[in-house]
Amino acid sequence: MKRFQRALAATLTLALVSTFTAPMAHALSYEDGMAPSQQTYTVEFADVPETHWAFRYIADLVDRKAVNGYPNGLFYPSKTVSREEFAKILAVASACDVQKTLDNPTGAFTDVKPGYWATPYIEAVSQDMTGYSDGDGMAFRPKTMAVREDMAVAIAKMWDLDTSMADESMLETMFSDTASISPALKPYVAAAVEEGIINGYADGTFGGQRTITRAEAAAMLWRALANFGVPEKNIGNAGSNSNNNGNGTKAPAENNTTSTTPSGQTSVTPPANQDKPVTPPANQQESSKPQEPQTPEETKKPEQPVTPEKPAEPEKPAPTPSPASYRDWKKDDSRWANESLGNGTMASNGGLVTALSIAIVKSGKESESSFNPSVLLQRLKSVGGFTDSGALRWTKVAEAVPGFTEQTNANMKSASLSVEQKAAMINDLCSKGYTVVVQIPGNSPWGLRYVTVDSVNGSTVTMHDPNSNETNLFATYGNWPDVAIPYSTGNQAPAEPSVGGGQHVYIQQQDGDGCYIASAAMVIANYRVQNGNSAVSYGDVKAANGGSTYMNWSIFSKYGLKDQDVWTSSFNKGWNGSQRLQGAVDALKNNNYGLMLCFKGNGKSHAVTVIGYENGNLIVCDPARNGLGGDAIKLTDCAYIRNNITGQVSQEEMLTYSNSCTWFEAR
């Protein structure tokens, strides 16, 4: 592999990685083989305590500015990483010359456009991260979740590991699911495994198609840097990485930190808030899922002892052995199959209890060692959790497991919803921190069933099914799944308080393209009514606009209002949907007149008036009442925007298509 380079790489590590950080009092050299556990760190994240298995990896890389936390002081270690997010982490940590890709874009991928926040990072690693053939070239699929085999390949390519010497047969020996690794990628995976960059799970699997978390990404990158230093091909590049605000344009100099490396180079450290913020992830305990670190000794390759140069794996106890992992619990398990439930047994009627048990352990509210479907069954019986026929009384679940509370269900029964749209709805709930159980209706070919969601990757929803060994929700049950039932553990960040919602006037558009005039009229009418004046009509505002439906923004000054941008030039700024949502919520706190929110996509545009924010949803007045919108509805219920402009059903994804948002104040 690259063992002959380690001595040289180790001496270069500090000098090169330091181009991403200010000088440190506790500088670390990897040459002596020290694990990060021997260091003292200044970084603190509320969600990464020192007891977290990846604490030392994350802390060391954050200290060096190779990865970042978020402005709210959290790291979100369990948040799954999209391909575009991993591209940025990989590019920054490996000292890629991002500025070069800005100055000379390659256009390597058909779905990565100039001006997008992740484009320079994706292009910088285009030779290392695999793409997908789309007929006209190669697609990157930036929003698809990164999977373990792809990331192993990316690191192997970035650090130029010698795949010609990789022992692919070792994969068969070490892992029970070698078939999950794409054949063409096995040499790269084998090389990464041999070098200790990526390990298998405690259950003996590699999980090639599993998504990775931010914590796992940090661990992999730390090992690569510890073993080999900054990639040789990137030596000298770090100093040329100009300050970049994530959208292909130069960021103001004051947003960055300038530092001097031991070699005398002056470099620029990206600001800590450059990672693309995302909705907080599910608050899952790390012990409730397969873990990345410390492969058991008996599964390691015998002929490859751990060398002094290799960093120690994080200390983490192996999970308590059990007949079957909670992820594999079935309703007919012999341990509880014969227990009575309604007019039958768990084997016949226990699908829901089993799915809920899986969800409860997955959420971290209970431990697999002391909890199972039988325990939940008895707890529910003790609190009157079932009807005489065995039907669950849903409100009793929180009594049986305090703090595990059912939230508002996501109704996916609409025949017009595609598999992709349903997967997006489920993913939206998971990304907000909920543990999700999905219902397959009783009129389906399988009868009423319930399954627990494990993860979402694009339109692929991985499930734990008490009724079968299948794991792909839609491949197994087609488009039948109709309700997503989210459960809160009570540990996620509190929801934004309701804002806005003041007195408002609804005005319907009267021209085919009059949505902008109608939305403006609603803002103006709200302002006038709230200040003791009479409202205006659609015709009034159109007349004030010179009789045209083409919006002239100076119209507001005629009514005593001054318009303010919620996000200045945000369409070019690269804000994601979560940032745009927060910007709109903050703007609503300034007034109750409403915001004008405009969308553009697929050659069409539409405007609505935002009047409030409740239970995580923007509440809007959509001037297209004719079956497509209406008064005081959720943004996600604006069918015209969803179906004709964005093609998305989650609020955050829809907002990525908003090209302007404006709030108003009295002049």
Secondary structure, 3 states (H helix, E strand, C coil): CCHHHHHHHHHHHHHHHHHHCCCCCCCCCHHHCCCHHHCCCCCCECCECCCCCCHHHHHHHHHCCCCCCCCCCCCCCCCECEHHHHHHHHHHHCCCCHHHHHHCCCCCCCCCCCCCCCHHHHHHCCCCCCCEECCCCEECCCCCECEHHHHHHHHHHHCCCCHHHCCCHHHHHHCCCHHHCCHHHHHHHHHHHHCCCCCCCCCCCCCCCCECEHHHHHHHHHHHHHHHCCCHHHCCCHHHCCCECCCCCECCHHHCEEEECCCCCEEEECCHHHCCCCCCCCCCCHHHCCCCCCCCHHHCCCCCCCCCCCCCCCCCCCCCCCCCCHHHCCCCCCCCCCCEECCEEHHHHCHHHHHHHHHHHHHCCCCCCCCCHHHHHHHHHHCCCECCCCCECHHHHHHHCCCCEECCCEECCCCCCCHHHHHHHHHHHHHCCCEEEEEECCCCCCCCEEEEEEEEECCEEEEECCCCCCCEHHHHHCCCCCEEEEEECCCCCCCCCCEECCCCCCCCCCCCCCHHHHHHHHHHHHHHHHCCCCCCCHHHHHHHCCCCCCCCHHHHHHHCEEEEECCCCHHHHCCCHHHHHHHHHHHHCCCCCCEEEEEEECCEEEEEEEEEEECCEEEEECCCCCCCCCCCEEHHHCHHHHHHHHCCCCHHHHHCCEEEEEEEEEC
